[in-house]
Amino acid sequence: MHQWMTDSGLTPHLMVDATAPGVEVPVAHVREGRIVLNASYDATRHLDIGDEWISFEARFSGVPRLLRFPASAVQGIYARETGEGLMFPPGEDDSPPDSPPDSPNDPKHEGTVPDRGAPPVAPSGGKRPTLKVVK
């Protein structure tokens, strides 16, 4: 579904059960035990959708974070533009797979990912960062 949405020019969003065992997502963004994540290639880095685990880097309030969760914690996938997608029935086994794969970029992560040359975050009320071509 993710690949089909991406190929169709749609933005895939994942609805994840944040209370499931093994889920590592920013708790501040969890609502009613769920978190909705933009899983497009433009919004993520190092997106890895495996059979048992999903992991990627994403920014929350300008702070890069590493997210990892078992595929069984995904409750649905839908396109932001149309709202159409699939909802998955709850699994019978709520235990996470053996362990998440180690991230080659951050094997001992603490929930944040080191900033790798991203533009500085503007202070409240400041101008947004812009890009310009340098020759």
N, C-alpha and C positions, 0 to 999 in steps of 0.2 A: 504494500500500500504506500509506504513512504516513497519508494522509487517512482511509482506511478504518479503520485501527486507532484513530485518534483519535476518529472518529465512533462507533466501537463501544465506547468507554470503555477501550481498552487503551493501554498505554504502549509506543510504538515505540522500539526500540533498533537502532542501526546498528552493524554490525561493519565496521571500516575497516582496510584494509591500510596501516599506518603507514609502511611502507617504500616505498610508491609515490611517484613524483616529484610534487612539488607539494603534498604533505600537510603541513599545519601544525596539529599537535595537541600537547598537553603530553607530552613524551617520558617524563616520570616515570611516566605512567600506561599506557605501552605494555607489553604482555605478549606475548611470542613473536611480535613483529612486527605485532601487531594491537592495536586499541583498540576497546572497546565503549562507545558513547555513547548516553546517554538523549536522544532527539531529540523529546521531548514539548514541547508549548508551555509547560507549567509549569516545565520544567527549562532552557529556553533563552530567549534574548532575540534579537530580530531574525532569527529563523529564515528562511533563504532557501534553498529547495530548487529549484535550477535544473536545466536539462537537462545542463549541463556542470560546474557548480560547486555545492557546498553550503557554506553559511557560517552561523555563529551564534555568539552569546556564551553561555558557560556558566561555572559556578563549579567549581573544583577546589581542594579543601582550603580553601574560603572565598575563593579568589582568582579574580576574574573574568578570563576568557581569551577571546580571539577565535580561533575554529577555522575553518579553510578547507581544503577538499580537493576534488579532482576527483570527480565522481559515479562515474567509472570505478574509483576506489579502494574503493568500497563493495562489500564481499564478501557482505553479506546484511542483511536487515531482519527483525526478529522482535518479537513481543509479549512483554514481560517476564512477564505473567501466565500465558500458556499455553505459551510457547516456540515457538509456531508462526509460520512466516513463510516467506521465500524466501531461498535462497542463490543467488548469481549466479556464473556461470562466469567464470574469469579472462579479461580482454580480450586481444585479439591485440596491440593497440597500448598499451604502457604509458606513452607520453609524455602529459603532462598537456595539457589544452586550452591555448590561447594564454596566458592569464593570468587570475588570479582577478579578479572584479569588485572595484572599490574599495569599501571600506566607507564609507558617508557619515558614520559616527560616528568612524572611526579610520583615515584613509587611510594613515598611516605607522605602523601598529601594530608593536609589539615583542613581541607574544605576550600582553600583558596589556591589559586594558581599564580605563580609569579607573573607580573606584567612584562610582556615582551615587546616593548617599544610602542605601546598604545599611546594615543594622544592623552595629555593630562586632562583630568576632569575639571571643568570650570567650576569655580566656587558659586554658591547660590547667588543668582541674580547676574552672573557674568555671562559673557558671550560663549557660545558653543564653539568647540574647536573646529577648525576648517583645514582642509588639505589644499596644498598648492603644488604645482609641478616645479621641481628644481632641476635645472639642466646643468 
